[in-house]
Amino acid sequence: MTPTERLYFADPFLSHFTGRVLAHGTWSGAPSVVLDRTAFYPEAGGQMADRGVLGGHAVRDVQVDDAGVVHHLLELPEGASLPAPGAEVSGDIDRARRRIHMALHTGQHMLSSALVEVAGAHTVSARLGETVCTIDVDLEVLDERRVAEAEARVNALIDEDVPIRAFFPTPEELAALPLRRAPKVTDNIRVIHIQGFDASPCGGTHCTRSGQVGMVRVLGVERYKGKGRVLFSAGGRARSELWQEAAALRALGRSLSCGPLDVSGSVERLRRDLTDVREALGAARAKLAEHTAAGLAAQLERSADARVVAVLEGASPEELRSVAARLTQRPDAVVLLANRTPEGLSVLITRGSGASFGCGAFLKRAAEAAGGRGGGRPEHAEGRLPAHTDWPTLVATLLA
């Protein structure tokens, strides 16, 4: 089967076309339509496929095989069939999606070239995803300041609105072009030439002037599989993301009673205040634990077997451990504490260094008797029992 004529090579803005059905094919087990020509871009080169309508049916995917044949996968209602071979069908490209892809792909070329110019970082691979676009480079570490310079360089070029040419150069023209990377094919090499800035082999859909990109935003710099990675956005997608972020910032400003540009300072003040409150709360809890432990120490002194059993209402697991740590400074102490919460009765059993009480084994017996769960080591155990459990009575029963 002959390769499909790709109309977007000549006009990336073409959104309506007609073509003749040559055959029915398959792609990954799904039926497809093969045309003599198409304006639909198939997924390739890191760029996503177009969407739209073909012959009255939604196009859910477009792919291309090794022979250059483009496969159109359609959403067919139950009982419907693919357009018959020989039929003339019309196609309509989702123009908004195409424009987003054009801006992203041209923006990627511009940013890749700027990264070479500013940081000496050559693109290894690029991916234009549905939500995230990435450029992976041949440097392990990328200086964020250099990436910011590259971003500024690209946006300055967008403001200059230089022409962009997509063409199939002659061998002589190709030899004279300062290509940023070597072609992946040996014939029918298509080049995207951004005047005075970049020339790169590519089969994707691109803007015809740099101003059509609108803007390029770097969203982050990270390491991925031992290489530097730049996350970016461009065009309409970048504008939409900016508007969403601005709206979120304004909402935060209203919540914090400040302007959007003052949100960072307000959050930092809140963070410091929260740190102070946490420190004060920690100190108060430490004093409470000390006071509680002092009260229970008296009970421990009165106990013939050096055991203390108590339910500390409202105590956190950390507070239980803090109280227990103070009490088990007495070597022969055995401490059986609990705290009642809506989720159940949190239980902690521990012992001093000179005691022989089996904490884990006892908690296992308690869990079996009350219908809870828990266990641990001989010297320390924690678990949870039903909220209605009478802890002192249960302990007394099991120790009787």
Order of alpha helices (4+ residues) and beta strands (2+ residues): beta-beta-beta-beta-beta-beta-beta-beta-alpha-beta-beta-alpha-beta-alpha-beta-beta-beta-beta-alpha-alpha-beta-alpha-beta-beta-alpha-beta-beta-alpha
